[in-house]
Amino acid sequence: MADLNETFGYQIFTGARHPSRNKVLQIAFAMALTLKETNRALTAAGVNVLNCEDRRDAIIIFCIDRGCSLQKVNEELYRFDEETVS
């Protein structure tokens, strides 16, 4: 559901690879994490948390709050001419 290569996903969870912010977001949507849980995962990965003052992040936060799928968040980001998560 995260649209990640299985090996790459395994390496992230074992700590062998350090994911980008988008990869963490892909995993967060696949796991249906809350905003708090998503920001905690982003912090653990050493990348910036979601910031509602950033337009792209605000769209992502909106989608998290509504329980959207990864596909839906990508559709919304595309609709607003923002970089998709995957």
BELPE-V787040 format. One record per residue. PHI is phi as a letter, one per 30 degrees, with the letter a starting at -180 (none if undefined). Layout:
((PHI) (PHI))
//
This chain:
((none) (d) (h) (c) (d) (e) (d) (d) (d) (d) (d) (d) (d) (d) (i) (d) (b) (c) (d) (d) (e) (d) (d) (d) (d) (e) (d) (d) (d) (d) (c) (h) (d) (d) (d) (d) (d) (d) (d) (d) (d) (d) (d) (d) (d) (i) (b) (d) (d) (d) (b) (d) (d) (c) (e) (d) (d) (d) (d) (d) (d) (e) (d) (d) (d) (c) (i) (d) (d) (e) (d) (d) (d) (d) (d) (d) (d) (d) (d) (c) (h) (c) (d) (d) (d) (b))
//
